[in-house]
Amino acid sequence: MANNTKWRSVFRPSLFYNKVALVTGGGTGIGRSIAIELAILGATVVIASRDVDRCLSAADEMNQEIQQASISRVEMRDDSRGRW
């Protein structure tokens, strides 16, 4: 776990070590902040968003500030019915 001066948490650093967190809306705003917080606390974070570019941007920030992040696209939409 990286020692990070930009992000600080009130929780102990290893609180979510060996845990996986799925953060919906993790590409922007509160969801992005939650994803970063969970990663700082040791979680493997899965960022879910309809906008892949926002996910890439959030993962890039996490890679620079905290730990390695990887990206993969997951399509939740049922195209046959035209809705989520």
PyMOL commands that set and color helices and strands:
alter all, ss='L'
color gray80, all
select helices_A, chain A and resi 29-40+52-65
alter helices_A, ss='H'
color red, helices_A
select strands_A, chain A and resi 20-24+44-48
alter strands_A, ss='S'
color yellow, strands_A
deselect
rebuild
show_as cartoon
